[in-house]
């Protein structure tokens, strides 16, 4: 499974960005899809997930500001980030778990920088 993330960049506080991640390779269907992030000098942390049924889960710090969505036909997961704060600055990683595979696959990461 290969993941290609895009959409990172530099934005001012209060602005918006949309991240996308496309999965390709040998798999039938994708189960859970999600996003994690790693702020500078910190450990990787959970941001949001969405399962095959469309149920979502968010970290408290991004709830009501970020929205995760998926397109099953295109095997993509997106993260709409609004009202961005400097503390949202991080490398954002997408992750997917195919059905029938006991493993998660990670993208290469895309940098989001929010200036104050």
Backbone as a chain_set.jsonl record, in Angstrom:
{"seq": "XXXXXXXXXXXXXXXXXXXXXXXXXXXXXXXXXXXXXXXXXXXXXXXXXXXXXXXXXXXXXXXXXXXXXXXXXXXXXXXXXXXXXXXXXXXXXXXXXXXXXXXXXXXXXXXXXXXX", "coords": {"N": [[0.853, -1.184, 0.0], [0.627, 2.136, -0.914], [0.888, 5.524, 0.038], [0.047, 8.825, -0.718], [0.389, 11.971, 0.282], [-0.878, 15.328, 0.299], [-1.148, 18.952, 0.212], [-0.172, 20.394, 2.372], [1.414, 23.317, 3.89], [2.181, 26.83, 4.344], [0.401, 28.947, 6.476], [-1.491, 31.674, 7.79], [-2.43, 32.276, 11.212], [-5.76, 31.458, 12.025], [-6.477, 30.892, 9.492], [-7.155, 28.512, 6.791], [-6.574, 25.147, 5.7], [-6.456, 22.344, 3.481], [-5.868, 18.997, 3.649], [-5.0, 16.137, 1.744], [-4.991, 12.629, 1.027], [-4.022, 9.967, -0.883], [-4.541, 6.573, -1.455], [-2.939, 3.739, -2.813], [-2.318, 0.588, -4.494], [-2.148, -2.926, -3.626], [-4.963, -3.885, -2.427], [-8.235, -4.675, -1.209], [-10.427, -3.282, 0.051], [-10.542, -0.348, 2.103], [-10.387, -0.054, 5.577], [-10.26, 1.534, 8.43], [-9.282, 4.97, 8.242], [-7.078, 7.705, 8.66], [-5.592, 10.571, 10.374], [-2.56, 11.641, 11.794], [-0.302, 13.669, 13.687], [2.901, 15.294, 14.106], [4.219, 17.519, 16.122], [6.877, 20.015, 16.181], [9.682, 18.791, 17.882], [8.175, 17.133, 19.481], [6.206, 14.18, 20.323], [4.529, 11.962, 18.026], [1.062, 12.443, 17.511], [-2.43, 11.679, 17.847], [-4.928, 12.766, 15.53], [-7.374, 12.581, 13.932], [-9.827, 10.127, 12.952], [-11.584, 8.047, 10.603], [-13.997, 5.594, 10.0], [-14.958, 2.746, 7.948], [-17.652, 2.953, 7.797], [-18.134, 5.596, 7.989], [-18.085, 6.774, 10.466], [-16.67, 9.084, 12.718], [-13.831, 10.268, 14.619], [-12.262, 12.5, 16.801], [-9.395, 14.288, 18.002], [-9.433, 16.111, 21.034], [-8.32, 18.63, 20.871], [-8.668, 19.487, 18.263], [-11.26, 19.242, 17.619], [-14.301, 20.407, 16.275], [-12.98, 22.214, 14.722], [-11.518, 20.903, 12.762], [-12.277, 18.713, 10.026], [-12.718, 15.452, 9.052], [-12.855, 13.42, 6.15], [-13.81, 10.97, 3.651], [-13.313, 9.373, 0.486], [-14.489, 6.669, -0.826], [-14.534, 5.518, -3.332], [-12.35, 6.59, -4.594], [-10.38, 5.995, -2.852], [-9.365, 7.839, -0.979], [-8.524, 10.05, 1.703], [-9.354, 12.945, 3.474], [-8.546, 16.015, 5.17], [-10.004, 18.696, 6.401], [-8.989, 21.699, 7.592], [-9.761, 24.225, 9.681], [-9.753, 27.544, 11.149], [-7.078, 27.657, 12.038], [-4.347, 27.314, 14.328], [-1.251, 28.47, 15.79], [-0.236, 26.339, 17.308], [-1.049, 24.156, 15.881], [0.891, 23.634, 14.109], [2.84, 21.263, 12.521], [4.137, 18.114, 11.294], [2.027, 16.343, 9.276], [0.59, 13.175, 9.106], [-0.904, 10.716, 7.107], [-2.797, 7.732, 7.607], [-3.72, 4.387, 6.946], [-5.791, 1.451, 7.156], [-6.132, -1.479, 5.656], [-8.876, -3.751, 4.978], [-8.708, -7.047, 6.232], [-6.009, -7.072, 6.586], [-3.543, -7.107, 8.915], [-2.282, -4.622, 9.669], [-1.131, -1.242, 9.775], [-0.699, 1.387, 7.415], [1.458, 4.019, 6.592], [1.664, 7.398, 5.441], [4.062, 9.671, 3.906], [4.169, 12.054, 5.174], [3.257, 15.487, 5.547], [4.073, 18.886, 5.735], [2.663, 21.286, 7.85], [2.529, 24.615, 8.566], [1.726, 27.093, 10.789], [1.543, 30.444, 11.115], [1.858, 33.053, 13.543]], "CA": [[0.0, 0.0, 0.0], [1.37, 3.392, -0.976], [0.084, 6.682, 0.381], [0.582, 10.092, -1.192], [-0.293, 13.095, 0.932], [-0.65, 16.644, -0.287], [-1.952, 20.027, 0.76], [0.46, 21.15, 3.442], [1.964, 24.602, 3.522], [2.256, 27.892, 5.341], [-0.841, 29.7, 6.561], [-1.579, 32.504, 8.978], [-3.396, 31.861, 12.227], [-7.127, 31.756, 11.641], [-6.69, 30.446, 8.125], [-7.597, 27.146, 6.523], [-5.859, 24.288, 4.764], [-7.072, 21.041, 3.274], [-4.929, 17.927, 3.352], [-5.556, 14.963, 1.087], [-4.094, 11.481, 0.992], [-4.521, 8.948, -1.794], [-3.963, 5.244, -1.26], [-2.877, 2.883, -3.995], [-1.637, -0.676, -4.251], [-2.921, -4.164, -3.621], [-5.902, -4.07, -1.333], [-9.61, -4.719, -1.676], [-11.11, -2.11, 0.592], [-9.891, 0.247, 3.256], [-11.181, 0.011, 6.786], [-10.06, 2.842, 9.047], [-8.357, 5.937, 7.637], [-6.938, 8.773, 9.639], [-4.483, 11.521, 10.376], [-1.796, 11.919, 12.99], [0.639, 14.762, 13.461], [4.049, 15.372, 14.999], [4.708, 18.892, 16.27], [8.336, 20.088, 16.345], [10.22, 18.413, 19.173], [7.218, 16.359, 20.269], [5.864, 12.871, 19.796], [3.39, 11.896, 17.131], [-0.203, 12.412, 18.238], [-3.654, 11.407, 17.108], [-5.716, 13.926, 15.115], [-8.737, 12.184, 13.586], [-10.004, 8.909, 12.175], [-12.904, 7.781, 10.031], [-14.049, 4.184, 9.648], [-15.58, 2.448, 6.661], [-19.049, 3.366, 7.855], [-18.213, 7.046, 8.063], [-17.999, 7.272, 11.841], [-15.455, 9.866, 12.911], [-13.338, 10.489, 15.959], [-11.329, 13.617, 16.754], [-8.711, 14.728, 19.208], [-10.155, 17.229, 21.637], [-7.695, 19.894, 20.482], [-9.055, 19.885, 16.908], [-12.706, 19.052, 17.454], [-15.053, 21.598, 15.857], [-12.188, 23.009, 13.787], [-11.084, 20.029, 11.688], [-13.259, 17.75, 9.561], [-12.153, 14.371, 8.257], [-13.804, 12.813, 5.219], [-13.188, 9.977, 2.8], [-13.956, 9.024, -0.775], [-14.17, 5.253, -0.958], [-14.313, 5.191, -4.747], [-11.006, 7.037, -4.97], [-9.436, 5.588, -1.799], [-8.724, 9.036, -0.447], [-8.975, 10.622, 2.96], [-9.037, 14.368, 3.513], [-8.673, 16.687, 6.462], [-10.256, 20.131, 6.264], [-8.537, 22.334, 8.83], [-10.184, 25.624, 9.766], [-9.376, 28.267, 12.378], [-5.784, 27.1, 12.421], [-3.609, 27.972, 15.398], [0.181, 28.146, 15.723], [0.025, 25.023, 17.898], [-1.354, 23.119, 14.904], [2.092, 23.422, 13.308], [3.306, 19.887, 12.67], [4.102, 17.252, 10.114], [0.798, 15.568, 9.323], [0.714, 11.875, 8.475], [-2.111, 9.928, 6.919], [-2.638, 6.317, 7.931], [-4.858, 3.577, 6.528], [-5.774, 0.044, 7.516], [-6.991, -2.242, 4.741], [-9.569, -4.923, 5.502], [-8.013, -8.314, 6.073], [-4.564, -6.908, 6.765], [-3.318, -6.698, 10.296], [-1.222, -3.622, 9.729], [-1.412, 0.122, 9.334], [0.244, 1.942, 6.45], [1.631, 5.45, 6.844], [2.186, 8.249, 4.385], [5.392, 10.243, 4.156], [4.049, 13.27, 5.973], [3.216, 16.784, 4.873], [4.302, 19.903, 6.759], [1.741, 22.401, 8.013], [3.091, 25.656, 9.417], [0.768, 28.157, 11.061], [2.251, 31.591, 11.684], [1.019, 33.88, 14.431]], "C": [[0.89, 1.234, 0.0], [0.401, 4.548, -0.719], [0.793, 7.942, -0.09], [-0.235, 11.222, -0.607], [0.054, 14.398, 0.24], [-1.473, 17.68, 0.455], [-1.33, 20.806, 1.892], [0.988, 22.48, 2.947], [1.983, 25.56, 4.678], [0.963, 28.699, 5.301], [-0.81, 30.541, 7.827], [-2.605, 31.95, 9.953], [-4.795, 32.347, 11.84], [-7.475, 31.288, 10.245], [-7.084, 28.987, 8.03], [-6.642, 26.455, 5.554], [-6.635, 22.988, 4.627], [-5.994, 20.05, 2.878], [-5.672, 16.78, 2.676], [-4.518, 13.858, 1.056], [-4.739, 10.41, 0.132], [-3.78, 7.641, -1.574], [-4.006, 4.452, -2.554], [-2.141, 1.602, -3.644], [-2.608, -1.842, -4.22], [-3.741, -4.288, -2.349], [-7.31, -4.027, -1.914], [-10.366, -3.46, -1.245], [-10.352, -1.619, 1.808], [-10.856, 0.316, 4.423], [-11.005, 1.404, 7.382], [-9.051, 3.674, 8.266], [-8.232, 7.089, 8.623], [-5.728, 9.646, 9.439], [-3.871, 11.599, 11.768], [-0.878, 13.096, 12.668], [1.769, 14.712, 14.476], [4.536, 16.812, 15.045], [6.222, 18.902, 16.451], [8.765, 19.728, 17.754], [9.303, 17.579, 20.041], [6.943, 15.017, 19.612], [4.657, 12.967, 18.854], [2.112, 11.761, 17.939], [-1.383, 12.217, 17.291], [-4.366, 12.709, 16.752], [-7.166, 13.513, 14.859], [-8.727, 10.869, 12.836], [-11.427, 8.845, 11.639], [-12.931, 6.314, 9.618], [-14.821, 3.986, 8.346], [-17.047, 2.857, 6.62], [-19.24, 4.862, 7.948], [-18.209, 7.617, 9.462], [-16.649, 7.943, 12.062], [-15.106, 10.004, 14.385], [-12.247, 11.549, 15.873], [-10.607, 13.793, 18.081], [-9.433, 15.959, 19.737], [-9.622, 18.566, 21.116], [-8.126, 20.372, 19.087], [-10.554, 19.785, 16.671], [-13.373, 20.391, 17.194], [-14.248, 22.531, 14.976], [-11.78, 22.199, 12.562], [-12.222, 19.075, 11.322], [-12.566, 16.717, 8.676], [-13.247, 13.791, 7.362], [-13.049, 11.815, 4.343], [-14.006, 9.79, 1.534], [-13.574, 7.572, -1.05], [-13.896, 4.855, -2.4], [-12.897, 5.546, -5.184], [-9.949, 6.662, -3.935], [-8.648, 6.788, -1.265], [-9.339, 9.426, 0.9], [-8.497, 12.065, 2.999], [-9.228, 14.915, 4.915], [-8.819, 18.178, 6.181], [-9.936, 20.781, 7.606], [-8.891, 23.813, 8.784], [-9.721, 26.228, 11.086], [-8.041, 27.762, 12.911], [-5.076, 27.977, 13.445], [-2.116, 27.631, 15.251], [0.501, 26.773, 16.299], [-0.411, 23.865, 17.011], [-0.161, 22.836, 13.988], [2.665, 22.041, 13.58], [3.486, 19.257, 11.299], [2.888, 16.349, 10.273], [0.969, 14.295, 8.494], [-0.657, 11.249, 8.285], [-1.786, 8.464, 7.196], [-3.899, 5.58, 7.492], [-4.667, 2.146, 6.991], [-6.7, -0.694, 6.564], [-7.722, -3.359, 5.476], [-8.709, -6.16, 5.248], [-6.507, -8.241, 6.216], [-4.324, -6.41, 8.179], [-2.212, -5.696, 10.452], [-1.754, -2.275, 9.27], [-0.318, 0.568, 8.368], [0.25, 3.463, 6.587], [2.143, 6.167, 5.609], [3.488, 8.899, 4.809], [5.336, 11.514, 4.989], [4.055, 14.523, 5.116], [3.247, 17.873, 5.944], [3.244, 20.993, 6.695], [2.368, 23.379, 8.994], [2.082, 26.777, 9.547], [1.505, 29.286, 11.756], [1.3, 32.442, 12.514], [0.947, 35.317, 13.952]], "O": [[1.798, 1.356, 0.822], [-0.736, 4.55, -1.189], [1.996, 8.103, 0.116], [-1.401, 11.409, -0.953], [1.134, 14.551, -0.33], [-2.374, 17.345, 1.224], [-1.907, 21.797, 2.338], [1.011, 22.746, 1.745], [1.825, 25.174, 5.836], [0.492, 29.086, 4.232], [-0.179, 30.168, 8.815], [-3.533, 31.243, 9.561], [-4.983, 33.479, 11.394], [-8.644, 31.289, 9.859], [-7.316, 28.316, 9.035], [-6.0, 27.088, 4.716], [-7.37, 22.584, 5.527], [-5.291, 20.246, 1.886], [-6.825, 16.492, 2.999], [-3.315, 14.119, 1.059], [-5.869, 9.995, 0.387], [-2.551, 7.608, -1.514], [-4.989, 4.495, -3.293], [-1.435, 1.529, -2.639], [-3.732, -1.759, -4.716], [-3.247, -4.749, -1.32], [-7.551, -3.429, -2.963], [-10.866, -2.694, -2.068], [-9.623, -2.37, 2.456], [-12.013, 0.704, 4.261], [-11.571, 2.365, 6.86], [-8.092, 3.147, 7.704], [-9.183, 7.406, 9.338], [-4.957, 9.495, 8.491], [-4.575, 11.62, 12.778], [-0.709, 13.463, 11.505], [1.619, 14.159, 15.566], [5.192, 17.277, 14.113], [6.796, 17.885, 16.841], [8.263, 20.302, 18.721], [9.606, 17.336, 21.209], [7.387, 14.751, 18.495], [3.885, 13.925, 18.892], [2.079, 11.046, 18.94], [-1.325, 12.547, 16.106], [-4.41, 13.641, 17.555], [-8.082, 14.033, 15.496], [-7.751, 10.528, 12.168], [-12.34, 9.495, 12.15], [-12.005, 5.835, 8.965], [-15.277, 4.948, 7.727], [-17.613, 3.08, 5.549], [-20.37, 5.349, 7.982], [-18.318, 8.832, 9.631], [-15.613, 7.427, 11.642], [-15.956, 9.877, 15.267], [-11.403, 11.505, 14.977], [-11.146, 13.485, 19.143], [-9.977, 16.751, 18.966], [-10.382, 19.518, 20.941], [-7.963, 21.549, 18.767], [-11.05, 20.206, 15.626], [-13.039, 21.393, 17.827], [-14.773, 23.547, 14.521], [-11.702, 22.734, 11.456], [-13.02, 18.679, 12.172], [-11.917, 17.058, 7.687], [-14.407, 13.685, 7.762], [-11.818, 11.812, 4.297], [-15.216, 10.016, 1.51], [-12.449, 7.292, -1.464], [-13.105, 3.946, -2.655], [-12.318, 4.88, -6.042], [-8.769, 6.966, -4.107], [-7.426, 6.739, -1.126], [-10.508, 9.161, 1.178], [-7.371, 12.368, 2.605], [-9.965, 14.36, 5.73], [-7.864, 18.837, 5.771], [-10.54, 20.451, 8.626], [-8.38, 24.558, 7.948], [-9.347, 25.514, 12.016], [-7.905, 27.477, 14.101], [-5.188, 29.203, 13.43], [-1.769, 26.614, 14.651], [1.421, 26.107, 15.823], [-0.168, 22.707, 17.35], [-0.2, 21.905, 13.184], [2.941, 21.688, 14.727], [3.045, 19.795, 10.284], [2.741, 15.67, 11.289], [1.426, 14.329, 7.351], [-1.478, 11.252, 9.202], [-0.648, 8.022, 7.038], [-5.01, 6.087, 7.647], [-3.544, 1.683, 7.192], [-7.92, -0.555, 6.652], [-7.233, -3.858, 6.49], [-8.075, -6.299, 4.202], [-5.806, -9.229, 5.994], [-4.867, -5.38, 8.576], [-1.305, -5.879, 11.264], [-2.697, -2.19, 8.484], [0.84, 0.172, 8.496], [-0.797, 4.103, 6.685], [2.94, 5.632, 4.838], [3.959, 8.704, 5.929], [6.369, 11.992, 5.458], [4.754, 14.611, 4.107], [2.531, 17.789, 6.942], [2.964, 21.549, 5.633], [2.699, 23.012, 10.122], [1.633, 27.344, 8.551], [2.03, 29.11, 12.855], [0.107, 32.537, 12.226], [0.287, 36.145, 14.58]]}, "num_chains": 1, "name": "protein.A"}
